[in-house]
Protein backbone atom coordinates (compact mmCIF):
# COMPACT_ATOMS: atom_id res chain seq x y z
CA UNK A 1 0.00 0.00 0.00
CA UNK A 2 1.36 3.42 -0.95
CA UNK A 3 2.08 6.04 1.71
CA UNK A 4 1.78 9.78 1.25
CA UNK A 5 4.65 12.24 1.50
CA UNK A 6 3.34 15.23 3.47
CA UNK A 7 3.50 18.58 1.68
CA UNK A 8 5.31 19.97 4.74
CA UNK A 9 8.33 17.72 4.05
CA UNK A 10 8.37 17.37 0.25
CA UNK A 11 11.18 19.92 0.02
CA UNK A 12 13.53 17.46 1.74
CA UNK A 13 13.06 15.03 -1.17
CA UNK A 14 13.04 17.62 -3.94
CA UNK A 15 16.59 18.80 -3.19
CA UNK A 16 19.14 19.97 -2.84
CA UNK A 17 19.26 17.84 0.30
CA UNK A 18 21.59 14.86 0.30
CA UNK A 19 19.62 11.84 1.53
CA UNK A 20 20.70 8.52 2.99
CA UNK A 21 19.60 5.51 0.92
CA UNK A 22 19.56 2.25 2.88
CA UNK A 23 19.57 -1.04 0.96
CA UNK A 24 20.05 -4.63 2.10
CA UNK A 25 23.22 -6.61 1.41
CA UNK A 26 22.99 -10.32 0.47
CA UNK A 27 23.70 -11.29 4.11
CA UNK A 28 20.87 -9.04 5.35
CA UNK A 29 23.10 -6.27 6.71
CA UNK A 30 22.12 -2.72 5.81
CA UNK A 31 24.21 -0.67 3.39
CA UNK A 32 23.73 3.11 3.50
CA UNK A 33 24.84 5.53 0.79
CA UNK A 34 24.48 9.30 0.55
CA UNK A 35 22.66 10.13 -2.70
CA UNK A 36 20.86 12.88 -4.57
CA UNK A 37 17.19 12.28 -5.21
CA UNK A 38 14.07 13.81 -6.67
CA UNK A 39 10.38 13.32 -6.00
CA UNK A 40 7.75 13.34 -8.75
CA UNK A 41 4.66 13.21 -6.54
CA UNK A 42 4.48 9.41 -6.73
CA UNK A 43 8.04 8.08 -6.60
CA UNK A 44 11.26 9.04 -4.90
CA UNK A 45 13.78 8.76 -7.72
CA UNK A 46 17.43 7.87 -7.18
CA UNK A 47 20.01 7.92 -9.96
CA UNK A 48 22.97 5.49 -10.01
CA UNK A 49 24.96 3.13 -12.22
CA UNK A 50 24.74 -0.66 -12.50
CA UNK A 51 28.30 -1.10 -11.21
CA UNK A 52 27.36 0.09 -7.70
CA UNK A 53 26.57 -2.11 -4.72
CA UNK A 54 23.28 -0.28 -4.17
CA UNK A 55 22.20 -1.34 -7.69
CA UNK A 56 22.92 -4.99 -6.96
CA UNK A 57 21.11 -4.71 -3.64
CA UNK A 58 18.00 -3.05 -5.13
CA UNK A 59 17.79 -5.63 -7.93
CA UNK A 60 17.84 -8.54 -5.46
CA UNK A 61 16.06 -6.91 -2.51
CA UNK A 62 13.92 -3.94 -3.60
CA UNK A 63 12.95 -2.90 -0.06
CA UNK A 64 14.76 0.36 0.77
CA UNK A 65 14.64 3.30 3.12
CA UNK A 66 15.41 6.95 2.39
CA UNK A 67 16.15 9.45 5.16
CA UNK A 68 16.58 13.20 4.81
CA UNK A 69 17.42 15.77 7.47
CA UNK A 70 16.73 19.46 7.02
CA UNK A 71 20.18 21.11 6.77
CA UNK A 72 18.82 24.13 8.69
CA UNK A 73 17.06 22.13 11.44
CA UNK A 74 18.25 18.57 12.19
CA UNK A 75 15.09 17.94 14.25
CA UNK A 76 13.06 18.23 11.04
CA UNK A 77 13.38 15.05 9.02
CA UNK A 78 11.58 12.49 6.92
CA UNK A 79 12.16 8.75 6.73
CA UNK A 80 10.49 6.89 3.88
CA UNK A 81 10.41 3.13 3.58
CA UNK A 82 9.52 1.84 0.19
CA UNK A 83 9.91 -0.58 -2.67
CA UNK A 84 11.87 -0.08 -5.85
CA UNK A 85 9.13 -0.63 -8.43
CA UNK A 86 11.00 0.32 -11.57
CA UNK A 87 14.58 0.54 -12.78
CA UNK A 88 15.08 2.19 -16.15
CA UNK A 89 17.80 3.80 -18.23
CA UNK A 90 15.22 6.00 -19.96
CA UNK A 91 15.92 9.57 -18.88
CA UNK A 92 18.82 8.55 -16.65
CA UNK A 93 21.39 10.87 -18.22
CA UNK A 94 19.01 13.82 -18.35
CA UNK A 95 18.03 13.24 -14.73
CA UNK A 96 21.69 13.18 -13.66
CA UNK A 97 22.29 16.47 -15.44
CA UNK A 98 19.25 18.04 -13.75
CA UNK A 99 20.32 16.75 -10.33
CA UNK A 100 23.88 17.97 -10.86
CA UNK A 101 22.61 21.44 -11.76
CA UNK A 102 20.30 21.47 -8.72
CA UNK A 103 22.88 20.19 -6.22
CA UNK A 104 26.12 21.75 -7.54
CA UNK A 105 25.09 24.47 -9.95
CA UNK A 106 26.94 22.61 -12.72
CA UNK A 107 25.20 20.64 -15.48
CA UNK A 108 26.63 17.67 -17.34
CA UNK A 109 27.08 15.15 -14.54
CA UNK A 110 29.20 17.06 -12.03
CA UNK A 111 30.53 19.32 -14.77
CA UNK A 112 32.26 16.42 -16.55
CA UNK A 113 32.52 16.98 -20.28
CA UNK A 114 33.86 13.50 -21.12
CA UNK A 115 32.49 11.64 -24.15
CA UNK A 116 29.42 9.52 -23.25
CA UNK A 117 31.31 6.24 -23.71
CA UNK A 118 33.57 7.21 -20.78
CA UNK A 119 30.65 7.75 -18.43
CA UNK A 120 28.67 4.80 -17.07
CA UNK A 121 25.04 4.60 -18.09
CA UNK A 122 22.79 6.24 -15.52
CA UNK A 123 19.77 4.35 -14.25
CA UNK A 124 16.67 5.66 -12.49
CA UNK A 125 15.34 3.75 -9.48
CA UNK A 126 11.70 4.61 -8.77
CA UNK A 127 10.82 4.00 -5.13
CA UNK A 128 7.16 3.83 -4.12
CA UNK A 129 6.72 4.98 -0.49
CA UNK A 130 5.03 2.38 1.73
CA UNK A 131 5.64 3.93 5.17
CA UNK A 132 6.53 7.50 6.17
CA UNK A 133 7.84 8.92 9.47
CA UNK A 134 8.56 12.61 9.90
CA UNK A 135 9.03 15.31 12.51
CA UNK A 136 9.53 19.03 12.72
Secondary structure, DSSP 8 states (H G I E B T S, - for coil): ------GGGGGGTSSS--EEEEEE-TTS-EEEEEE-EEE-SSEEEEEEETTSHHHHHHHH--EEEEEEEETTEEEEEEEEEEEEEEEE-TTHHHHHHHHHHHHHS--HHHH----GGGS--EEEEEEEEEEEEEE-
